[in-house]
Amino acid sequence: MLIEDLQAVLPPEVLVRDPDVLRGFAHDEAEWAPWTLPEVVVRPRSAEDVQAAVKVCLKHGTPVVTRGAGTGLSGGANAVAGCVVLVTDRMTAIHEIDAVERLAVVGPGVVNDDLRAACAEQGLWYPPDPASSPWSTIGGNVATNAGGVCCVKYGVTRDYVLGLQVVTGTGELVRLGRRTAKGVAGYDLAGLMVGSEGTLGVITEITVRLRAQRAAESTVAGYFDSTVAAGEAAAAIRAAGVVPSALELVDRHCLVAVDEWKNMGLSADAEVVLLGRSDAPGAAGEHEAAVMLECFEKAGATWAAQSSDQAEADALFAARRLAYPALERLGPLLTEDVCVPTHLVPEMLARIDLAAKRHNTLIANVAHIGDGNLHPLLSTPAGDEDARRRAQAAFDDIVADALALGGTVTGEHGVGLLKRPGLENELGPAVLQMHQAVKNALDPHGILNPGKVFAIHSVE
């Protein structure tokens, strides 16, 4: 039997069978995505533990759902019937930080902010910084190709992954990628794994590129009467040729929710707050801040200024990171993750407002607005099924609008379960078949996170 075979190859402390504990590992933070209790949870401490567990699952034809910290927002880590949930949160070693080659080698369970802190001690910096960086793990960040606040200037997780150690769908333990600054030997299989959401392999080690620690940032803040006006300011900054180190939108719904939860003393005087940052040194940074301020004012900001209080500026960015959990306390959230061309951000924000009105749904807005990645948060009262149906209709409209504007259904959260229909519309039949072929080649028995990303199945 499955459990007995796992017990035969794994240390006893690695296996978890208590139903109450299983429930805590059965789903991510996508409240609307379906899940079930797994057969068992495996919490490996090494790549060899992972390989042993996958080989047992292959023998039994048991699905393997890999999970990090469970901070995902699309249902990508949700348990399916009869599965083993493989949790990498104990694989927390920072194996190496090489200051000369500017790289780090880490386990998938290393928390994003912990890696950044360890790098900072050597004057180095790991840029990808999802809003969940105090809790999310590097393995999960790789699985969804996570982005974050500074990615408007510095790129997303894929831009920093040099190499991976992976257990494949056939139970092999392999290394992909490289440690060198350049390399084009063979297909980019490491890049293929980034964003694959556990459907092509189980990541057991990651080699990431690092940068030198950057200069201190200066912050510009502006208040606006509408998301559209804030979007016009963001588009103007892009058109002016300035690439800020961060450009974030937070609306009043989010600020009020955070303030009620954390009592941070945040202002709710504006419908929308736009936060821009520059980390360019010296006069270049002052110029970028001045351009952002001018764009804010020309777009109709009711108030705008360059911050002279670093603590106040940091508090506003902290509120941006806390927006999702703060709103989650008020009722179930359906979270969008669309991304559109930057010059069409004002139009997309207008369409989100129309969807909210059309379906009588409260939509709070946060956004990595500088790169067009918008996160409308559709809020519903607990237990209100009619509100849930209206929110789902608004969700579908927003996805359709993003695609109509040449955008994508997900900028950084991944497809998981919630975005599958939209992804099929985005890619079309021919490209879906290409994905099917890749899935069949790397997971021929169809055990790796089945049913996620695509509603398709591998063929023996």
N, C-alpha and C positions, 0 to 999 in steps of 0.2 A: 504494500500500500504506500501511498505518497508520503504520509507522515513518518512511517517507519523507515522508509528509504532516506528521507531527509535527516532523521535522527542518526542514521548509520554513518553519514558523511560530514555532519556539522556538529560543532560543540553545542551542548544543551542550552547554554545561555543565548544562543543565536535565534532559537525558535520561540515564537510567541503564539499562544493558543487561547489565552483568556479572552472571552467574547467582549468584555468591556474594553480591554486594551485594543483588540482588533478594530473596534468601532472607531477609535481615534486615528487609526492608520488607513481607514477605508476610503477616504475621499480628500480632495483638496478643498480650497476655499470657494469654489464655484458652487454657490448654494443651489442653483437650479439644475445642476447636472446629476443624472441618476448614478447610484452606486449600490453596492451590496456588500455584505460582510465577506471577506476573503476566507479561504480555507485555512490559511496559516500566514503569519508574518515572519519573514526572515530578515534579521538585522545583522548582516555580515560585518566582519572586521577586516577582511582582506579580499583581494581579487580572487584568491583560491577558493574562499567561501562562496563567492558569487558564482564562480565556474561550477563548483560542485552542485550548488542549488539548481542552476540552469540545466545541468546534465540530468538531474533527477526529474525535473519538469519535462524535459524532452522525452524521457522514458515513458512518462505517464500521459503525455499530451496535455499537460497542465499549463494554462496561461500564466505568464509572468508580467506583473505590473510593477514597474520600478518607480520609486518615490524618493524624493529628497526630504525637504522640510514641510512639504504640503502647502506651500504658499501660492501654488498655481491658481489661476482664475478661469480655467476653461474645462475642467474635468479630466485633464490628461492623465492624472495619477489615480483616478477613481477605480476601485476594485470591481472586477467582473465576476460572474458566477464561477465558483470553484477554483479561483486563482490563488497563486502565491503572490503576496505583495512583498517586494524586495526593497527594503528601506536602507538607504546608504548613509544614514545620519551618524553612524558610528565610525565611518571611514574619514576621520577628521585630521589626518596627519598633513602638515605642511612639510613635504619631504625635502624641499630644496628651494632656496631663493638665491639666484645667481646674479650678483650685482654687475658683473662684467658683461655677460650675455643678455642681461635684462630679461630674465624669465623666471618663472616659478613652477614647481611641480607639486601638485596637491591632490589629496583625496577628494572624492565627489561630495563628501559630507562637510567640507570646510565652509563655514559661513562667510558670505561675501565680505562683510565688514571686518571680520577677523583676518582675512587675507590682506585687505587693504591696510589694516593697522600693522601687520607684520612687515609688509613692504615699506611702509612709511619709516620704520625704524632704520631702514637702509637707504633712505632718500629716494625710494621708488614708489610707483603708483600703479595700481590696477584700475583702469578707468570705468568699466561697466558698473553701473550703480542703480539697479532697479529700486523702485520705492520700497521694496521689501528687503533691501540690503542688510538691515540689522538682523534678519531672521533667515533669509533664503540662502540656499547652498549653491556652491559653484556647479555641482553636478546638475542641479535643477536649472540653473541659469543657462548651462550649455544645452540641456535638453529642449529648452524653449527659445534659445537664441535671445535671451533677455536683453533689454536695452537699459533705459534709465534717464536720469535727469541730464547728465552731461553728454549724452550720445549725439546730440545735435552737432557737436563739434568733434567728438572723439570716436564715434562709431559704437557698434553693438558687440555682443559677446563673440560672435564669429570672427570679428576683426582681431581678436586677441588669442584665439585658440591655435596653438602651434601643433600640438600632438595629443593623442588620446590612447589610453589602454582600454580595450573593450572586450567584453565577452559577447560573442556573436550568437546568432540564432541557432547555430549548430554546436554550440558549447565550446568553441575555440577561444583561447585567450590571445589576443593579437594587439600589436602596436600599430597605430596609424599616425601619419604626419611626420614631424621632424622636430629637431631642436635648433636648426640653422636658420639664419635670417632669410635665406632664399631656398627654394627647392620646388621642382616641378616633376619629380619622378613619379610617374603613374598618375592615376586619377586622384582627385582630392577627396579621399574617403573620409578623412577627418572632418573636412568641411561638410560633407554629406551627413555626418552624424549630428552636427550642430543643428538644433531645431527639429530633430526627428522624433522627439517626445517619447523615447523609449521603444519605438517601433522597429528599430533596425539593430539594436544592440544595447548592452548594459555597460555604461561608462564606469570604469573602476579607477581611473587616474587621468588627470588633466595637466598638460603643460601649457602655460599661458604666457603671452608676451607682456612685458611691463614697460612703463615709460618712466622718465625722470619725474620727480615730484614737481608739481607746477607752482606757479606764483599764486599768492593770495588773490581771491576774487573780489571785485567790486560789484555792488548790487544796485539795480535800478528797479523801482516799483511804480506801478501805475494803477489807478482805479478807473473802471469803465462802467458804463450803464448797460452794456450788453456784451454777450460773447462775440457777436459779429464785429463790433468795434474793436475789441481786443484782437480778434483775428486779423483785422485790417492792419493793426499796428505790427503784428508779427510778420505779415506778408511784406510790409514796407521795410522792415529791418532786413529781411532776406534780399529784397530788391536793391537795397543800399549797399550790398556786398559785405555786410557785417555777419560774421559767424560767432554768435555768443557762446560762452561755455555752458550756458543754460538759458532756456526761455520757456517758462512754465505758466500755465493758466490754472487758476483756482477760483471757483465761483462761490457766491455767498452761502449757498446750501452747505458746501463743504466746510467753509470757515466756521459757520455757526455750529455744525456738528462736532468739529474738533474742539472748539472752545467749550461747549457744554460738557464734553468728555474730559478734557485735560485742563480746563480753566486757564488758558494761556493768555487771556486778555487781548484776543485778536479783534481787529476792527471789522465790523460788518456794515460799514458806511457805503460800500460799493457793491454792485451786483457781481462784478468780476474783478479779480486782481490779476495783473500780469507781472511776472517776476523775471527780470533779465539779469544775467551775470556776464562779466568779462574777466578772463584770467590772463589777458595780454599784459605784459609788463610795461610799466612806465607810461610814457605819452601815448603809446598805442592803446593801452587799456582805457585811458581817459577819453581818447577819441571814440572808442567803441561805446563807452557809457554815454557820451554826449549824443551820438547818433541814435542810440536806443531811446534816450529821453526825448529827443526831437520827434522821433517816429510815434512815440506814445502821445505826445501833445497834438501832433497833426491828425492823429486818428480819433481825437476827441476825448482824451483822458480827462476826467473831472479833477484829478490830482495826479501828479507825477513828480518824482524826485530821485536823486541818487542818494542812497542810504549812507548816513554817517554813523549809524549805530549797527555794528556787526552782529550784536546779540539779537537785535530786532529782525535783521535780515535773515539770520539763521532760523529764528522762530517761524518766520513765514515759510521757509523751505521745509522745516520740520512739519508744519501743518499740511503742506502738500503731500508729504509722505504718509501722513496719518489719515488722509481723507477717506480712503476705502474702509479701514477698520472702524472709523468714527461713524460713518453712514451705516455700516453693517449692523451696528448696535440698534438702529432704529427700525430695522425690518429687512427682509430678504432683498438682495441686490442682484440684478442681472447686469453684467459688466461688459461693455463694448471695448474694442481695441482696434478700431479701424484706423487706417493711415491713408492720407490722400496727398496729391502733389501740393507743395507748400503754398503756391499761389491760389489754390482753390480752398484753402482752410476757411476763409470767411463764408464762402458758399456752403461748405459742409456744416459749419456751425449753425447757419441759418436753417438748413434742412433738419438738423437735430432739434432745434426749437419748434419747427413745424410738426415734427413727429410727436413731440411731447404734447402739443396742443391737440393734434388730430386724435390721439389715443388717450387723452386725459391722464397722462402719466407724469409723475415727478421725475425729472432727469436732472441730476447734479452733474456738473462738468469739471473734470480736471484734464490736463493735456500736456504732453510734451509738444507744445504748439510749434516750437521752432523747427521740428522735422515733420510736422503734419500728422503726428500720432495722437489721436484723440481718444479719451476714455470717458464717454458718457456713462453715468452710473444710474440705472433705472431702478428706482426705489418703490417698493410695494409694501402695504401693511401686512403683517403676518396673518396668514389664514384667509386672506381676501382673494378668492379664486378669480373673480371678475377682474380685479386689478392686475392679477398675474397674466390673464389672457391679453389685456390691453397692453401690458408691458412687452409681452412677447411679440405682439404685432408691431409695436414701435421699434423693437430690436431688429425685426426683419426689414422694416423700412429703412433703418439706418444702414444696415449692411448693403441693401440694394442701392441706396444713394451713394455710398462710398464706391461701389463697383462702377456705377454710372459715371462717376467723376474720374475714373481711371485709377482708383485706389485699390486697397487690399483689405481682406477681412480681419487680418491680424498683423500688427506691427511688432509685437514682442511677447504677448501672452501665450501664443500657440493656438492651435486649432482644437485639440482635445475632442470633446463631445459637442460643445456648444456651437462651434463654427463650421461643422462638417457640411451642412447644406450650402452655406455661403462659399466655402472653398470649392465645392464642385461647380458652382456657377462661375467662379473666378477662373478656374483652370480649363474646363471643357474636356470632352471625352478623350481626345488624343493624348493630352498631357496626363490625364488621370491614368491612362493605360501605361504610360512611361513610369509613373510612380508605382503602379502595380507590379511592373516587371522588376523594379529595384527591390521592392518589398519581398517578392518571391525569391529573388536571388540571395538576399541576405538573411531572410527568415523563412526558409522553405517549408517549415512545419507550422508556421503561423501562430507561434506561442507568445511572441513579444507584443504586449499591450494591444491585443486584438480589438478591433472596433473603434480605435482612436484614430483621429486625423481623417481617415477615409472610411466610409461604410463599405469596405471591400475586404475580401478574405484571401489569404494566400492559398495556393493550390499545391498539394503534395506532388 
